[in-house]
C-alpha cells in the first residue's frame, strides 16, 4: 500500500506540508503568523493590558467598561486640565483640557486614529511600533531618511502578514511597485548602472 503524501500548505509558494488534523490548511509557520494577527486586542484604557471585553466595537476590558459611569462622574467634578502634569484649569463647559491642550486636540486625535489603524491592520501596538522605530534609529530601514512630517509606514509581507520594518513614503511604495520582487529590484539596479551619466569634472 502506497503512503499518502501530505497536502502542501495553502500559502502561495510554500513547499511545507500542512499540519495534521481535520480542516488544517497551513504549515506550522504560517498558522503561527495567522494566530498572531488574530490574537485578542488589549484594553484601550491607559496602563491596562487586559483583553477587550467580547462584543463588536468593544474598546475596554470588562472591569473598565463596568466602571465607565463612575469615571465619567469623576471627570465632571474635575476642574484642572486632564493632561498629565498640566496644572492649568480646563476650559468652561464640556471641555476636558486647558486652552493650549484643547488647541492640540486635532493633532492628538489624528495620532490616536493612526495608532488604532496600525493595531487593527497589522496587530502592532504603539509600544511595539516605538520599539521598532528605536531599533531603526528613528529612520527608514532602506534609505535611512527621517526628514518627513508623516510617521514611517509599516511594511509587511503580503503573503504571511509578517512585519518587516518601517519605511518612508518613498521606499514603501517602491517595494509595492516592484511587487516585492528581488529580481525586479536587482534589474533596476543594473539598469541604473548601465545608464549612469558621468558628471564632467568642471561641473563638480
ABEGO torsion letter per residue (X at the ends): XBBBBBBBBABBGBABBBBBEBGBABBAAAAAAAAAAABBBBBABBGBABBBBBEBGBABBAAAAAAAAAAAAAAAABABBABBGBABBBBBEABABBAAAAAAAAAAAAAAAAAAAAAAAAGBBAAAAAAAAAAAGGBBAAAGBABBABBBBBBBBAAAGBBAEBBBAAAAAAAAAAGGBAAAAAAAAAAAAAABBBBBAAAX
